[in-house]
Amino acid sequence: MGEADRYQEYRGESRSGIKRLLLGQGDNALVWLVAINVMVFLIILFVHVVYKFSGSSDMVFEQNALPFFQLPAGLIRLSEKPWTLLIFMFSEVSVFNLISNMLWLWAFGYIMQDIAGNRKLIPVFIYGGIAGAVFFITAYLVFPFLNPAEPGSFLLGANASVTAVAVAATVLTPNYRFFRNIGNGIPIWVLTGLYLLIALAGVAGFGAGRSAAILGGALAGYVFVYLLRKGKDGSVWMNNFYDWITNVFNPNKSRANMPEKEKVFYNTGNRKPYTKSTNITQQRVDEILDKISQKGYHFLTDEEKKILKKAAEEDL
């Protein structure tokens, strides 16, 4: 059993005093992503209802209102609506697509939060959407057979972003298994492959551009983890920008990323002088879990990993 597996088991236990990212916790990135997607869907639905009550047809709604949320396939049209490069990945018009994407996002996003920390999820989601947009537009520029369809083509939905999260979670912990009580469980890479097949099949009828967007999201998730393991964290600037924005509007708020002085607990007992061993306390374990939630398991020191391993073995 690896260190990551031990950490997962430890986090999975129900123990009093352990701080975890719960459903209603304000800084839970996964909850925020789902909430934003649902909120944008409700806004689109409300606008659609307004058009209905005004006597306008669905075609009028699709021509006048929906383009505000859709990413166009052409660079000229994109230059006229640059905000769509961000908003399209949070927008859905089909309740079925919304529920499907959010369920997949919750499944893979929860794993990624546990392994990489809470502040990596939203950046991966956004990187996946942007990479999907780049691949989508590039497909219409590169492949001549798509050129005739370019004026009426658009990208909408979180498919590319969810794909990035799925691939990132899989690359981070390829040995993770779902439904462990059933046999040996289902490896995460099997579920990721199934998701990719479903996602690609779902957009097959809408042209190669949307398939390219999903592949772009997958590449973004892989590259993010690859660079993270090389010591290059692509989420830092995004999180720093978010902290700066929140501090501008709330100067008294303590910065979430300020380094805290680590507290080290030592107990010499009857041992020889100058030999020390870590005295595990619940407070120390909580501090390590907080560090994992903010930065990720891979940023723990060797001492912190040993503490977490020993705490799991002692059932602290």
N, C-alpha and C positions, 0 to 999 in steps of 0.2 A: 504493500500500500504506500503510495507516494505522499509527500507532504501536503499537496493540494487536496488529496482525498481525505487525509486526516482532518484538514481544516474544514472541508465540506461536512464531514460527519459531526464535527464539533459544533459548527454553526447550525446544523440541522436539529440538534437536541434542544428541548425546551427547558432552559435553565433560568432561574430567577436572577435578575441583575445584569444579564447580557443585553447590550444595546444592539438592536437590529433594525434594518430598514423595513418598517411596517407599512401597511397599505396607506394609512392616513398621515404618515410622517411628511412634514413639509418639504424636506430636502431629497425626497425620493425621486430620482431622475426618471425612473420607469413610470411612476404614477403621473408625473408631469407630461411625459410624451403621450401617454394614452389620453390624458385630459385635454391636451391641446388638439389632438386629432379629432376627438369627439366634439370639442367646442367648434372647430372649423366646419365639421360636418353639419352641426346644428345651424350654423350661420348660413351655409349654402342652402340647407333645407328651408330655413326661414325665408330667404330671398326667393326661393322657388315658389313657396306658398303665396308670397306677396304677388308674384307675377300671375299665379293662378287666379287669385281673387280679383286681380285687375282685368281679367279677361284675356290675358296674353297666352299664347300657345307655348308648348315646351320648346319649340324651335326658336321662338323669340328669346326665351330664357337662355338657351344654349348659345345663341349668337351675341346677346348683349351682356349678360351677367357672368356666365361661366368662364369666358376667356380671362376674366380678372384673376382666376385661380389656376388656369392651365398654362403649362410651359409649352410655348410654340416650338415647332421643329426648325424654324428658320432664324438665323442670326439677326436679320433685319427686324423681324417682328419681336424678337427677344429684346432688342435694344429699346423698343417702344414700351416694353413691360418688364423691366429688369427684376422687379420684386417677385415675379413668378418663379425665378430660379430658387427661391427659398420656400415660398408658400405652397407650391405644387405638391411637395412631399408630405404635407400635412392635410391635404384636401382629398375628400372622397365624396362621390355622389351616390354610391350604392351602399346600402346598409349591410348587404352581404359581404362586400369587399372590405368594409370597415371592420366588421366583426372578425373576419378571417385574418386580416393583417394584424389586428390588435392581439388576437390570441397567439399568433406566431411570435409577435414582438414580446409578449409577456413571457412566453416559454424560454426564448433565447436570451432576452434581456435580463431575466432574473439570474440566469447562470453567469452572464457577463458581469453583472453587478457583484456577485459573490467572488469572482476570481480577479477581476481587474479593478474593482472599486466603483463607487457611485458616479464619479465625475468623468468616467470614460464613455458612458453610454450615449449621452446626447451628442457629443462630438462625432462618434462613429455613425450615429443615425444621420447626422447632417452631411458628413463626408460621403456616405453612401448615396444620399440623394443627389448631391452635386456631381459625383462621379457618374451616376445614372443619367443625369441631364447631359453631361458632356458626351457620353457614349451615344445617347439618343440623338443629339444634334449632329454629331460626327457621322453617324450612320447615314443620315440624309445628305451629307456633303460628299461622302466617299462612294456610296453605292448608287450608280445612275438609275437603277430600276426604281429607287425610292423617290427620285426627284419629282415625278408628276404628282405624287401624293403629299408632298411637303406643305403646300398651302393649307390643307385641311387637317394636318396631323398635329397632335398635342400629347403631352404627358401629364398624367394626373394620378396621384395616389402614393402610398408609402412603400410600394413593392421593392424598389431599389434600396431604400433605407433599411427596411426590415431584413433584406438579404445581406446587407453589410453587417448587421448585428449578428445574424445567424452564422455567417462565415467566421466573424471575429471570435465568437464564443466557441466555435468548433476548433479553430486553430489554437486558441488559448488552452483548451482542455479536451483534447480528442478522446480521452478515455472516460469522459463523463458518460453516465448511463441513466436513462429514464426508466421508470417503472422497475426498480430494482427488486421488488417483491415477486416479479414474474420471471422465473428462470434466472438468468444472469443479467437481465435488464436489456434495454435497447440502447446501443451506442449513439451518441449525439450525432456522429457523422451520417448515420443511417437516416435519422430524422431530418437532417439538413439536406441530404440528397433528395428525400421525399418532398421537402418544401420547394426545392429548386425545380423539380419536375412539375409540381402543381402550379408554381408561379409562371414558369415558361409556357405550360399548356394553357394557362388562363389568358395569356396575352398573345397567343399564337395567331388568333384571328384578327389582331389589330396591327399586324405588320412587324417587320424585323426590327424596327426602331425600338419598340418597347422591350423586345427580347434583349437587345443590346444594352438597354438601360439596366436590366436585372444583372447582366454579366458585369456591367460597370460597378454596380453596388457590391457584387461579390468580390471583385478585385480590390475595391476600397477597403473592405473589411480585412482582407488578407494583408494588404500592404500596411494597414494601421498596426496590426499585431507584429508583423515582421520588423517594422521600424521601432516599435516599443521594446522588443527584445534586443535591439541594437542600441538602446539607450536614448532613442529619439521619440519623445512623447508628443504626438500631434494634438493632444487635447489641452496642453498647458496654456497656449496663447488664448484659446477659446474660453477656458475657465477663468484666466486672468482678466480677460475683457469683461466677462460676466460679473466678476467680483468688483471690477472698477465701476461698472454701470450701477450696481446695487449700492456701492459705497457713495457714489455721487448723490444719489437720492436719499441715502441714509448714512450720513457721516459718522454717526455714533455706533454704527454696527461694527462689531469686531470682525476682522477679516478671517474668513474660513481657512485660508491657506497659510496663515502666519505660522512659522515653525514653532512648536512648543518644546520646551526643555524636557527632555526625557527623564523620567524618574526611574532610577535603578534600585532594585531591592536586593541586598546581599545579606547573607546570614552565615557567619563563620562557625557558630556552634562550637563543637569540640575539635574541629579540624586544625591543622597546623597553620601558623601565621602565613599570610600572603596567598593562601589558597581560598578561593571563594566559589560559592555556588549560588545560583539564582533561587531566591525564595519566592515561590509563585503565590500571588495573591489575586483575588477577584478584581481588584482595582487595576492591576498590571494587565490582566487578560482583557479587561474592558478597553484599556488604552490601545492594545494591539488590534483588537477588533475594529476600533474606531479608525485606526490607521489604515487597515485593509479597506474599510468602507470608502475612505477618501482617496487612497492612492492605489490600492490593489495588493494582492498577496505577494507578488514578485518584488515589491519594494521593501519587504521585511528584511531585517538583518538576520544573520545566522542565529544570534542569541534569541531574537524574538520568535523565530521558527521553532527553536528548541523549547521555549517556554510554552508555546501553543501546543506542541506535540506532547509535552509532559502533562499539561493541563487536561488534554483529552484522555490520556492514559489514566490519570488519577481521578477522572470524572469530577473535576473541580466545579 
